[in-house]
Amino acid sequence: MKLSINRNTFWCDVFVHRLVELGVRYACISPGSRSTPLTLAFASNKSINLFPIVDERSSAFFALGIAKSTQSPVAVVTTSGTAVAELYPAIIEAYYQRIPLIICTADRPPALRNSGANQTINQQNIFKNHIRYFADAGLPNLKNINFINDLADNLIINSSIADKGPVHINFSFEKPFEPKSYTDKIEISKIQKTFSKSSLVVNKKKQAMIDFDNLIKKFLGIERGLILVGSKYYSKDFTNNLVRFSKTFGYPIFADGSSSLRFGDHSKEYFIDNFTAFARVKNFQKYFDPKLIIQFGGTPTSNVLLEFFKNSKAEKILVNEFGDKNDPSHTAKKIFALNPNDFCTSILKNIGKNIKRDSCWLIDLQVMNNKASELKNKLINNAYFPFEGRIANELIKSLPIKSNLMVSNSLPIRDIDFFASSNNKKINIFSNRGASGIDGINSTALGIAKTSNDPTYLLIGDLAFYHDMNGLHNAIKYKIPLTVVLINNNGGGIFESLPISNYKEFLLENFITPLELDLSKLVKAYGGKFIRIKNWRNFSSAISSSKKSKKITVLEICTNAKKSKEQREKYWKAVSNEVDLYINEIKS
């Protein structure tokens, strides 16, 4: 017996069914005619949590947030033409952070390309510089249904296992698109066979061949080591094993502000929070250059730390799952493509008990770290309102015990990195540090908030907030509670901290770009609650009360970028003086 079908919708139903079998549970779609078969396939599958979002760029960043929060692949669907190009910023971010997105784009038939056909561009591997895998699905071919199943398998393997990150499949469709516009008849037995594909078989990735015995000998012979932990999602097991690894060899840890490792109930005994404060001191590296630096995960946030890394004569080892060269200085000679937790456990299980350590190395760094902390409490954490640098610790202090914090790029992530102190609260830090753009931040935060059971907060500047105003519509549509701490320095405050600030004739006109907008009206237009913060006590109480809100709440702190820069420099100068005094003491 045969059943009448539309080949486009059947083709897409098979594809989506296979994705669901392989664990995909979320999809973000933007409306369009050519993508109708894909949209209907995702919308009709009850296992998919569907998010229709009108703005393609916002949709892709919202999907990015979901993928970050759930640690699972998320599908993104668009129609043909420039709609496809709108996805690119989020794809770039996903590429550099290795976040699994499955990009599904609809296209005109191949014969219409380069023919002047409406809404037709060259979509063939359009993201080729920032994609982990591309597939051309072509026009639906009912004689080879297994082809689309196989492509679904390849998308999952490459996005989540073999080369984690965004993948792209381009679908060509001819009209008609709607399910009851029948184009073919197909045997029911064939349909049943098509939807009962076997489970996915993946050959296990070969573990990197590492001579751990020699590595252990090396570590035993190097008493002055330093561990850097860059941005990445890290498991609880890794955190615990990293602490053991650090204590075993006596190597202190600097956890980047974007890594979440400064927060949680694990031991912080060997953590050096303020390394970026004294690493900028002129004489510090001369006397305290380590012999070994082990960097886990992504590239550090701070330029100060990157410069320290570059100038260090230490042997440098990078450890990350896919062997990415997260080293702008090109001075690291060894890269181990291995899960950081596996690296630590492999070392720890083969280590003996008699380990020689340089206790002075750790003690010296801890003394300087404590001195920097004392100055930070005095000059940063007790600074006048509304100093930008104090916001980081005030926010951390006020957050609920278990919460998510999305930190925007530009100054917010730097202030978290410079000034956020270790805390026993469980706080998951999220950031878009792949390409470090200020686009799509609101949408990413809302994607995280929608799929997490923990309250979610966003720390963001006014330009980044303005850049993704469209993303706020998702908060209304999907009733997403999100608390936004909006640092409003009236545009481009980070440029006050850069050398261009010395060129006033160009700075004000071309870099600061003040918005001169009453953002309260824009927030209210998106159904949000807007509160202008007047003092630190007001800020703390507003954070506490906002967790009860069921909608977006924006807490605006109007700051002065120039005065904030002066306060930061006052702190760094004070640290420099203390470190110089300490160095002179140990030299004499």
RODO-2510 file (C-alpha; in nm, 4 decimals, decimal comma):
residues 588
     n   res          X          Y          Z
     1     m     0,0000     0,0000     0,0000
     2     k     0,1239     0,3452    -0,0936
     3     l     0,0886     0,6757     0,0879
     4     s     0,0807     1,0187    -0,0772
     5     i     0,3532     1,2515     0,0490
     6     n     0,5246     1,5804    -0,0211
     7     r     0,8867     1,4923    -0,0903
     8     n     1,0218     1,8071     0,0770
     9     t     0,8394     1,7574     0,4055
    10     f     0,9045     1,3818     0,4086
    11     w     1,2751     1,4409     0,3481
    12     c     1,2885     1,6866     0,6396
    13     d     1,0782     1,4662     0,8678
    14     v     1,3313     1,1862     0,8213
    15     f     1,6176     1,4238     0,8918
    16     v     1,4657     1,5721     1,2095
    17     h     1,3571     1,2298     1,3345
    18     r     1,7170     1,1138     1,3084
    19     l     1,8492     1,4184     1,4914
    20     v     1,6029     1,3505     1,7724
    21     e     1,7126     0,9863     1,7872
    22     l     2,0664     1,1143     1,8352
    23     g     1,9745     1,3462     2,1215
    24     v     1,8853     1,6858     1,9723
    25     r     1,6134     1,8469     2,1854
    26     y     1,6252     2,2180     2,0963
    27     a     1,5775     2,4153     1,7768
    28     c     1,5631     2,7882     1,7023
    29     i     1,3882     2,8862     1,3798
    30     s     1,3279     3,2122     1,1967
    31     p     1,0282     3,2478     0,9623
    32     g     1,0692     3,2139     0,5867
    33     s     0,8993     3,0522     0,2906
    34     r     1,1821     2,8410     0,1498
    35     s     1,2507     2,6863     0,4911
    36     t     0,8864     2,5765     0,5335
    37     p     0,9623     2,2010     0,5111
    38     l     1,2337     2,2273     0,7763
    39     t     1,0206     2,4432     1,0038
    40     l     0,7253     2,2028     0,9832
    41     a     0,9479     1,9025     1,0515
    42     f     1,0945     2,0539     1,3680
    43     a     0,7575     2,1966     1,4786
    44     s     0,5740     1,8655     1,4407
    45     n     0,8270     1,6594     1,6349
    46     k     0,7097     1,6454     1,9963
    47     s     1,0603     1,5798     2,1276
    48     i     1,1845     1,9195     2,0082
    49     n     1,1653     2,2316     2,2236
    50     l     1,1064     2,4901     1,9530
    51     f     1,1887     2,8621     1,9699
    52     p     1,0605     3,0678     1,6750
    53     i     1,2631     3,3929     1,6729
    54     v     1,2068     3,6575     1,4069
    55     d     1,5626     3,7985     1,4040
    56     e     1,8067     3,5412     1,2608
    57     r     2,1096     3,6878     1,4342
    58     s     1,9335     3,6821     1,7710
    59     s     1,8066     3,3304     1,7006
    60     a     2,1586     3,1982     1,6459
    61     f     2,2927     3,3616     1,9631
    62     f     1,9919     3,2367     2,1603
    63     a     2,0776     2,8870     2,0345
    64     l     2,4376     2,9458     2,1393
    65     g     2,3171     3,0216     2,4922
    66     i     2,1057     2,7054     2,5003
    67     a     2,3999     2,4950     2,3815
    68     k     2,6255     2,6483     2,6481
    69     s     2,3688     2,5853     2,9213
    70     t     2,2720     2,2311     2,8212
    71     q     2,6084     2,1175     2,6810
    72     s     2,4181     1,9666     2,3875
    73     p     2,3785     2,0413     2,0142
    74     v     2,1088     2,2910     1,9128
    75     a     1,9577     2,3222     1,5641
    76     v     1,9174     2,6622     1,3948
    77     v     1,6880     2,7002     1,0905
    78     t     1,6712     2,9841     0,8378
    79     t     1,5359     3,0542     0,4943
    80     s     1,7561     3,1404     0,1963
    81     g     1,9414     3,4596     0,1055
    82     t     2,0767     3,7205     0,3448
    83     a     1,8952     3,5475     0,6319
    84     v     2,1731     3,2888     0,6137
    85     a     2,4443     3,5524     0,6527
    86     e     2,2794     3,6849     0,9708
    87     l     2,3844     3,3634     1,1468
    88     y     2,7538     3,4187     1,0886
    89     p     2,8504     3,6122     1,4072
    90     a     2,7114     3,3383     1,6341
    91     i     2,8721     3,0676     1,4187
    92     i     3,2118     3,2373     1,4543
    93     e     3,1674     3,2502     1,8311
    94     a     3,0600     2,8841     1,8423
    95     y     3,3569     2,7864     1,6256
    96     y     3,6185     2,9377     1,8554
    97     q     3,4461     2,8169     2,1728
    98     r     3,3671     2,4739     2,0255
    99     i     2,9940     2,5005     2,0938
   100     p     2,7766     2,2493     1,9004
   101     l     2,5295     2,4249     1,6686
   102     i     2,3585     2,2460     1,3782
   103     i     2,2969     2,5132     1,1160
   104     c     2,0167     2,4168     0,8745
   105     t     1,9730     2,6573     0,5840
   106     a     1,7107     2,6402     0,3104
   107     d     1,8114     2,7196    -0,0476
   108     r     1,6730     2,7549    -0,3980
   109     p     1,7386     2,4689    -0,6427
   110     p     2,0999     2,4642    -0,7717
   111     a     1,9853     2,5645    -1,1220
   112     l     1,8709     2,9045    -0,9902
   113     r     2,2060     3,0051    -0,8456
   114     n     2,3756     3,2955    -1,0247
   115     s     2,0699     3,3434    -1,2451
   116     g     1,9178     3,6549    -1,0902
   117     a     1,6565     3,4512    -0,9024
   118     n     1,5000     3,6342    -0,6071
   119     q     1,6469     3,5785    -0,2585
   120     t     1,9189     3,3527    -0,3969
   121     i     2,2830     3,3814    -0,2978
   122     n     2,5739     3,1381    -0,3036
   123     q     2,5162     2,9408     0,0164
   124     q     2,7553     2,6581    -0,0662
   125     n     2,9838     2,6269     0,2349
   126     i     2,9277     2,9964     0,3032
   127     f     3,0719     2,9610     0,6549
   128     k     3,3743     2,7584     0,5422
   129     n     3,6280     2,9540     0,7477
   130     h     3,4388     2,8972     1,0723
   131     i     3,2595     2,5641     1,0410
   132     r     3,3614     2,2153     1,1527
   133     y     3,1687     2,0294     0,8827
   134     f     2,9585     2,1182     0,5789
   135     a     2,7070     1,9031     0,3919
   136     d     2,5065     1,9785     0,0788
   137     a     2,1790     1,7895     0,1095
   138     g     2,0817     1,8756    -0,2484
   139     l     1,7244     1,8320    -0,3661
   140     p     1,5242     1,5589    -0,1887
   141     n     1,5905     1,2182    -0,3421
   142     l     1,3383     0,9551    -0,2371
   143     k     1,5425     0,6828    -0,4047
   144     n     1,8171     0,7389    -0,1528
   145     i     1,6500     0,8291     0,1761
   146     n     1,9419     0,6834     0,3698
   147     f     2,1528     0,9708     0,2365
   148     i     1,9772     1,2273     0,4570
   149     n     1,9961     0,9915     0,7552
   150     d     2,3689     0,9560     0,7011
   151     l     2,4103     1,3322     0,6814
   152     a     2,2286     1,3677     1,0143
   153     d     2,4719     1,1144     1,1632
   154     n     2,7696     1,3089     1,0282
   155     l     2,6362     1,6360     1,1674
   156     i     2,6074     1,4901     1,5172
   157     i     2,9452     1,3149     1,5025
   158     n     3,1259     1,6301     1,3908
   159     s     2,9402     1,8826     1,6073
   160     s     2,9593     1,6860     1,9309
   161     i     3,2347     1,4257     1,9116
   162     a     3,5010     1,4274     1,6407
   163     d     3,5625     1,8008     1,5977
   164     k     3,3216     1,9742     1,8338
   165     g     3,1640     2,2979     1,7147
   166     p     2,9162     2,4397     1,4614
   167     v     2,8223     2,2356     1,1519
   168     h     2,6228     2,3408     0,8458
   169     i     2,3820     2,1580     0,6163
   170     n     2,2306     2,3348     0,3140
   171     f     1,8935     2,2080     0,1843
   172     s     1,7635     2,2797    -0,1655
   173     f     1,3857     2,2783    -0,2150
   174     e     1,1537     2,3164    -0,5135
   175     k     0,7915     2,4167    -0,4634
   176     p     0,5460     2,3038    -0,3310
   177     f     0,6511     2,3033     0,0361
   178     e     0,3297     2,2250     0,2266
   179     p     0,2598     1,8655     0,3484
   180     k    -0,0727     1,8206     0,1675
   181     s     0,0679     1,9431    -0,1634
   182     y     0,1463     1,5875    -0,2636
   183     t     0,4315     1,5190    -0,5033
   184     d     0,4912     1,1433    -0,4669
   185     k     0,3561     0,8114    -0,3473
   186     i     0,5650     0,5830    -0,1345
   187     e     0,5203     0,2333     0,0087
   188     i     0,4250     0,2372     0,3762
   189     s     0,6723    -0,0441     0,4414
   190     k     0,9511     0,1778     0,3070
   191     i     0,8412     0,4603     0,5364
   192     q     0,8497     0,2272     0,8355
   193     k     1,1956     0,1054     0,7392
   194     t     1,3198     0,4628     0,6927
   195     f     1,2150     0,5650     1,0425
   196     s     1,3739     0,2639     1,2131
   197     k     1,7406     0,3301     1,1457
   198     s     1,9905     0,1585     1,3721
   199     s     2,1714     0,3402     1,6512
   200     l     2,4714     0,5564     1,5761
   201     v     2,8049     0,3776     1,5855
   202     v     3,1023     0,6018     1,6489
   203     n     3,4571     0,4812     1,6551
   204     k     3,6132     0,6057     1,9744
   205     k     3,8585     0,8834     1,9198
   206     k     4,2121     0,7584     1,9732
   207     q     4,3577     0,9052     2,2899
   208     a     4,6640     1,1145     2,2331
   209     m     4,9821     0,9138     2,2784
   210     i     5,1499     1,0878     2,5704
   211     d     5,4519     0,9610     2,7602
   212     f     5,3169     1,0272     3,1079
   213     d     5,6175     0,8662     3,2782
   214     n     5,8506     1,1220     3,1236
   215     l     5,6054     1,4025     3,1968
   216     i     5,5963     1,3049     3,5629
   217     k     5,9757     1,3013     3,5751
   218     k     5,9759     1,6472     3,4191
   219     f     5,7263     1,7806     3,6722
   220     l     5,9253     1,6262     3,9576
   221     g     6,2332     1,8090     3,8353
   222     i     6,0624     2,1470     3,8047
   223     e     5,9811     2,3093     4,1374
   224     r     5,8616     2,6464     4,0060
   225     g     5,5495     2,5758     3,8033
   226     l     5,2387     2,7813     3,7313
   227     i     4,8939     2,6605     3,6216
   228     l     4,6713     2,8835     3,4080
   229     v     4,3066     2,7898     3,3577
   230     g     4,1371     2,9623     3,0636
   231     s     3,7724     2,9802     2,9616
   232     k     3,5925     2,6508     2,9030
   233     y     3,3231     2,4393     3,0644
   234     y     3,4956     2,2320     3,3347
   235     s     3,3462     1,9387     3,5202
   236     k     3,3450     1,9029     3,8986
   237     d     3,5825     1,6081     3,8592
   238     f     3,8350     1,8235     3,6777
   239     t     3,8142     2,0943     3,9428
   240     n     3,8834     1,8442     4,2205
   241     n     4,1655     1,6745     4,0291
   242     l     4,3198     2,0085     3,9357
   243     v     4,3341     2,1017     4,3049
   244     r     4,5029     1,7669     4,3806
   245     f     4,7439     1,8169     4,0905
   246     s     4,8328     2,1660     4,2150
   247     k     4,8928     2,0516     4,5719
   248     t     5,0934     1,7493     4,4579
   249     f     5,3511     1,9561     4,2692
   250     g     5,3189     2,2840     4,4577
   251     y     5,2135     2,4730     4,1468
   252     p     4,9822     2,7702     4,2177
   253     i     4,6717     2,8229     4,0016
   254     f     4,5521     3,1371     3,8295
   255     a     4,1919     3,0799     3,7209
   256     d     4,0792     3,3195     3,4499
   257     g     3,7712     3,5229     3,5402
   258     s     3,5810     3,3506     3,2601
   259     s     3,6518     2,9976     3,3853
   260     s     3,4147     2,9638     3,6890
   261     l     3,6992     2,8029     3,8902
   262     r     3,7317     3,0950     4,1309
   263     f     3,3869     3,0005     4,2567
   264     g     3,2547     2,6858     4,4229
   265     d     3,3228     2,4849     4,7380
   266     h     3,6584     2,3375     4,6276
   267     s     3,9815     2,4301     4,8034
   268     k     4,1281     2,7690     4,7035
   269     e     4,4487     2,7232     4,9048
   270     y     4,6715     2,7306     4,5967
   271     f     4,4687     2,9844     4,3963
   272     i     4,6330     3,3180     4,3136
   273     d     4,3431     3,5544     4,2333
   274     n     4,5492     3,8675     4,1837
   275     f     4,8206     3,7403     3,9526
   276     t     4,7307     3,9973     3,6853
   277     a     4,7811     4,2763     3,9417
   278     f     5,1445     4,1936     4,0201
   279     a     5,2349     4,0355     3,6853
   280     r     5,2253     4,3886     3,5416
   281     v     5,4960     4,5020     3,7855
   282     k     5,8203     4,5703     3,5983
   283     n     6,0528     4,3621     3,8176
   284     f     5,8130     4,0803     3,8960
   285     q     5,8934     3,8565     3,5996
   286     k     6,2670     3,9092     3,6495
   287     y     6,2525     3,7389     3,9899
   288     f     5,9405     3,5231     3,9642
   289     d     5,9425     3,3752     3,6184
   290     p     5,8344     3,0093     3,6497
   291     k     6,0228     2,7221     3,4907
   292     l     5,6992     2,5615     3,3677
   293     i     5,3557     2,6958     3,2676
   294     i     5,0660     2,4565     3,2097
   295     q     4,7659     2,6180     3,0422
   296     f     4,4327     2,4360     3,0458
   297     g     4,1487     2,5437     2,8149
   298     g     4,1184     2,8710     2,6275
   299     t     4,3375     3,1764     2,5898
   300     p     4,3512     3,3977     2,9034
   301     t     4,1483     3,7196     2,9037
   302     s     4,4081     3,9649     3,0298
   303     n     4,6624     4,1247     2,7974
   304     v     4,8874     4,1555     3,1021
   305     l     4,8859     3,7787     3,1420
   306     l     4,9327     3,7227     2,7693
   307     e     5,2382     3,9507     2,7772
   308     f     5,3737     3,7663     3,0830
   309     f     5,3224     3,4343     2,9024
   310     k     5,4948     3,5657     2,5896
   311     n     5,7995     3,6978     2,7760
   312     s     5,8341     3,3990     3,0058
   313     k     6,1322     3,1697     2,9507
   314     a     5,9342     2,8841     3,1025
   315     e     5,8589     2,5624     2,9203
   316     k     5,4952     2,5940     2,8165
   317     i     5,2407     2,3162     2,7806
   318     l     4,8890     2,3647     2,6440
   319     v     4,6244     2,1079     2,7346
   320     n     4,2822     2,1021     2,5699
   321     e     4,0637     1,8329     2,4235
   322     f     4,1193     1,9052     2,0536
   323     g     4,4761     2,0345     2,0629
   324     d     4,3813     2,3942     1,9803
   325     k     4,6756     2,6327     1,9757
   326     n     4,5426     2,8820     2,2294
   327     d     4,8663     3,0797     2,2343
   328     p     4,8825     3,4141     2,0492
   329     s     5,2521     3,4430     2,1389
   330     h     5,3434     3,1214     1,9500
   331     t     5,5892     3,0386     2,2279
   332     a     5,4303     2,7154     2,3548
   333     k     5,6143     2,4193     2,2063
   334     k     5,3908     2,1402     2,3350
   335     i     5,0164     2,0992     2,2853
   336     f     4,8403     1,7932     2,4252
   337     a     4,5066     1,7081     2,2599
   338     l     4,3528     1,5575     2,5704
   339     n     4,0636     1,6259     2,8030
   340     p     4,2117     1,8303     3,0919
   341     n     4,0596     1,5963     3,3492
   342     d     4,2141     1,2913     3,1794
   343     f     4,5489     1,4707     3,1766
   344     c     4,5366     1,5357     3,5521
   345     t     4,4123     1,1886     3,6454
   346     s     4,6741     1,0181     3,4260
   347     i     4,9500     1,2100     3,6044
   348     l     4,8065     1,1641     3,9537
   349     k     4,7535     0,7894     3,9338
   350     n     5,1175     0,7298     3,8462
   351     i     5,2804     0,9704     4,0891
   352     g     5,4806     0,8621     4,3902
   353     k     5,4736     1,0127     4,7371
   354     n     5,8217     1,1596     4,7625
   355     i     5,7918     1,4865     4,5761
   356     k     6,0428     1,7679     4,6089
   357     r     5,8767     2,1104     4,6097
   358     d     5,9994     2,4662     4,6384
   359     s     5,7909     2,5935     4,9282
   360     c     5,9354     2,9447     4,8913
   361     w     5,7954     2,9679     4,5359
   362     l     5,4412     2,9164     4,6549
   363     i     5,4810     3,1222     4,9721
   364     d     5,6227     3,4215     4,7831
   365     l     5,3318     3,4247     4,5393
   366     q     5,0814     3,3825     4,8231
   367     v     5,2356     3,6736     5,0165
   368     m     5,2122     3,9022     4,7119
   369     n     4,8605     3,7776     4,6427
   370     n     4,7576     3,8632     5,0001
   371     k     4,9137     4,2091     4,9745
   372     a     4,7234     4,2692     4,6499
   373     s     4,4016     4,1457     4,8169
   374     e     4,4468     4,3914     5,1045
   375     l     4,4918     4,6764     4,8577
   376     k     4,1979     4,5530     4,6530
   377     n     3,9736     4,5607     4,9594
   378     k     4,0900     4,9143     5,0344
   379     l     4,0969     5,0712     4,6872
   380     i     3,8518     4,8623     4,4855
   381     n     3,5969     4,7047     4,7179
   382     n     3,5599     5,0218     4,9243
   383     a     3,5735     5,2651     4,6335
   384     y     3,3195     5,5383     4,5789
   385     f     2,9931     5,4743     4,3980
   386     p     2,9732     5,4143     4,1050
   387     f     3,3312     5,2910     4,0382
   388     e     3,3117     5,0266     3,7623
   389     g     3,5770     4,7976     3,9117
   390     r     3,3816     4,7506     4,2355
   391     i     3,0710     4,6292     4,0544
   392     a     3,2283     4,2856     3,9922
   393     n     3,2687     4,1934     4,3610
   394     e     2,9487     4,3665     4,4695
   395     l     2,7621     4,1555     4,2159
   396     i     2,9354     3,8288     4,3135
   397     k     2,8686     3,9043     4,6798
   398     s     2,4971     3,9608     4,6144
   399     l     2,4299     3,6636     4,3850
   400     p     2,2324     3,3620     4,5122
   401     i     2,4349     3,0591     4,6248
   402     k     2,3752     2,8750     4,2972
   403     s     2,3431     3,0951     3,9895
   404     n     2,4582     3,1696     3,6337
   405     l     2,6479     3,4841     3,5413
   406     m     2,6896     3,5802     3,1763
   407     v     2,9647     3,8408     3,1432
   408     s     2,9818     4,0618     2,8367
   409     n     3,3012     4,1443     2,6514
   410     s     3,4933     4,4716     2,6641
   411     l     3,5310     4,6072     3,0216
   412     p     3,2922     4,3768     3,2173
   413     i     3,4918     4,0566     3,1562
   414     r     3,8172     4,2394     3,2314
   415     d     3,6853     4,3738     3,5610
   416     i     3,5690     4,0256     3,6592
   417     d     3,9125     3,8904     3,5669
   418     f     4,1020     4,1659     3,7504
   419     f     3,8892     4,2136     4,0587
   420     a     3,6539     3,9180     4,1294
   421     s     3,7822     3,7353     4,4372
   422     s     3,7465     3,3652     4,5125
   423     n     3,4158     3,2700     4,6639
   424     n     3,2641     2,9425     4,7875
   425     k     2,9355     3,0103     4,6084
   426     k     2,8581     2,7888     4,3103
   427     i     2,8536     3,0396     4,0235
   428     n     2,8613     2,9297     3,6604
   429     i     3,0419     3,1926     3,4548
   430     f     2,9484     3,2228     3,0878
   431     s     3,1085     3,4487     2,8291
   432     n     3,1477     3,4803     2,4534
   433     r     3,5270     3,4781     2,4586
   434     g     3,5626     3,2860     2,1326
   435     a     3,5793     3,5969     1,9159
   436     s     3,5098     3,8415     2,2014
   437     g     3,2516     4,0479     2,0131
   438     i     2,9835     4,2607     2,1767
   439     d     2,7081     4,1323     1,9457
   440     g     2,4418     3,8866     2,0578
   441     i     2,5167     3,9085     2,4302
   442     n     2,1539     3,9652     2,5401
   443     s     2,0326     3,6749     2,3263
   444     t     2,3044     3,4404     2,4552
   445     a     2,2166     3,5222     2,8163
   446     l     1,8457     3,4648     2,7509
   447     g     1,9197     3,1275     2,5887
   448     i     2,1122     3,0284     2,9021
   449     a     1,8347     3,1547     3,1315
   450     k     1,5599     2,9726     2,9419
   451     t     1,7217     2,6305     2,9740
   452     s     1,8673     2,6516     3,3245
   453     n     1,6987     2,5890     3,6571
   454     d     1,9324     2,8370     3,8253
   455     p     1,8714     3,2142     3,8292
   456     t     2,0665     3,3912     3,5543
   457     y     2,2347     3,7318     3,5595
   458     l     2,4007     3,9368     3,2881
   459     l     2,6793     4,1922     3,3404
   460     i     2,6982     4,4144     3,0331
   461     g     2,7983     4,7598     2,9067
   462     d     2,5639     5,0028     2,7351
   463     l     2,7027     4,9534     2,3811
   464     a     2,6749     4,5731     2,3945
   465     f     2,3262     4,6030     2,5447
   466     y     2,2169     4,8408     2,2680
   467     h     2,3791     4,6230     2,0015
   468     d     2,1388     4,3361     2,0762
   469     m     1,8176     4,5156     2,1698
   470     n     1,6245     4,2845     1,9366
   471     g     1,7260     3,9959     2,1597
   472     l     1,5166     4,1348     2,4454
   473     h     1,2017     4,0369     2,2571
   474     n     1,2776     3,6754     2,3481
   475     a     1,2341     3,7661     2,7158
   476     i     0,8737     3,8691     2,6484
   477     k     0,7853     3,5906     2,4110
   478     y     0,9221     3,3090     2,6262
   479     k     0,8654     3,4674     2,9702
   480     i     1,2339     3,4457     3,0627
   481     p     1,3442     3,5962     3,3953
   482     l     1,6857     3,7609     3,3569
   483     t     1,8541     4,0224     3,5737
   484     v     2,0767     4,2579     3,3736
   485     v     2,3400     4,4704     3,5455
   486     l     2,3877     4,7474     3,2909
   487     i     2,7051     4,9541     3,3225
   488     n     2,6256     5,2746     3,1379
   489     n     2,9358     5,4877     3,0792
   490     n     2,7736     5,6430     2,7715
   491     g     2,9660     5,4513     2,5122
   492     g     3,3041     5,2921     2,4587
   493     g     3,4456     5,3250     2,8112
   494     i     3,7147     5,0682     2,7383
   495     f     3,8864     5,3143     2,5053
   496     e     3,9694     5,5282     2,8094
   497     s     4,1946     5,2384     2,9137
   498     l     4,3692     5,2048     2,5779
   499     p     4,6570     5,4105     2,4290
   500     i     4,4144     5,5879     2,1927
   501     s     4,2880     5,7778     2,4997
   502     n     4,5969     6,0000     2,4626
   503     y     4,4615     6,1302     2,1301
   504     k     4,1657     6,3322     2,2526
   505     e     4,0956     6,4916     1,9140
   506     f     4,0094     6,1484     1,7720
   507     l     3,8841     5,9735     2,0858
   508     l     3,5603     6,1623     2,1490
   509     e     3,4465     6,1760     1,7889
   510     n     3,5388     5,8294     1,6660
   511     f     3,5771     5,5903     1,9601
   512     i     3,3635     5,6846     2,2600
   513     t     3,0395     5,6966     2,0531
   514     p     2,7982     5,8120     2,3274
   515     l     2,4454     5,6806     2,2705
   516     e     2,2641     5,9595     2,4553
   517     l     1,9634     5,7305     2,4968
   518     d     1,7168     5,6882     2,7797
   519     l     1,7481     5,3101     2,7966
   520     s     1,4642     5,2863     3,0492
   521     k     1,2120     5,3537     2,7724
   522     l     1,3597     5,0830     2,5520
   523     v     1,3560     4,8294     2,8361
   524     k     0,9939     4,9090     2,9170
   525     a     0,9047     4,8727     2,5482
   526     y     1,0218     4,5121     2,5780
   527     g     0,8100     4,4561     2,8880
   528     g     1,1027     4,4799     3,1280
   529     k     1,1483     4,6427     3,4660
   530     f     1,4082     4,9219     3,4840
   531     i     1,5813     5,0401     3,8023
   532     r     1,8477     5,3100     3,8146
   533     i     2,0887     5,2234     4,0976
   534     k     2,1843     5,5109     4,3302
   535     n     2,4337     5,3526     4,5746
   536     w     2,5982     5,0213     4,6706
   537     r     2,3346     4,9294     4,9267
   538     n     2,0639     4,9958     4,6700
   539     f     2,2516     4,7715     4,4242
   540     s     2,2796     4,4800     4,6669
   541     s     1,9108     4,4919     4,7612
   542     a     1,8056     4,5206     4,3957
   543     i     2,0050     4,2058     4,3080
   544     s     1,8481     4,0160     4,5974
   545     s     1,4922     4,1177     4,5131
   546     s     1,5292     4,0643     4,1366
   547     k     1,5520     3,6846     4,1722
   548     k     1,1783     3,6851     4,2488
   549     s     1,0977     3,8581     3,9196
   550     k     0,9411     3,6568     3,6396
   551     k     1,0561     3,8945     3,3645
   552     i     1,3646     4,0851     3,2553
   553     t     1,4932     4,3327     3,5139
   554     v     1,7568     4,5895     3,4188
   555     l     1,9643     4,7517     3,6933
   556     e     2,1434     5,0495     3,5401
   557     i     2,4572     5,1916     3,7007
   558     c     2,5712     5,5152     3,5338
   559     t     2,9501     5,5404     3,5622
   560     n     3,2342     5,7696     3,4630
   561     a     3,4862     5,5749     3,2540
   562     k     3,7659     5,8269     3,3014
   563     k     3,7372     5,8328     3,6818
   564     s     3,7104     5,4537     3,6887
   565     k     4,0330     5,4310     3,4878
   566     e     4,2074     5,6580     3,7390
   567     q     4,0934     5,4370     4,0303
   568     r     4,2152     5,1205     3,8588
   569     e     4,5544     5,2795     3,7960
   570     k     4,5729     5,3931     4,1582
   571     y     4,5260     5,0308     4,2670
   572     w     4,7807     4,8920     4,0234
   573     k     5,0377     5,1523     4,1267
   574     a     4,9837     5,0641     4,4929
   575     v     5,0302     4,6930     4,4149
   576     s     5,3429     4,7744     4,2167
   577     n     5,4918     4,9593     4,5140
   578     e     5,4160     4,6708     4,7513
   579     v     5,5611     4,4101     4,5146
   580     d     5,8761     4,6181     4,4615
   581     l     5,9184     4,6475     4,8396
   582     y     5,8745     4,2731     4,8829
   583     i     6,1263     4,1952     4,6099
   584     n     6,3786     4,4299     4,7701
   585     e     6,3228     4,2571     5,1058
   586     i     6,3895     3,9072     4,9747
   587     k     6,6900     4,0290     4,7748
   588     s     6,8564     4,1868     5,0765
***
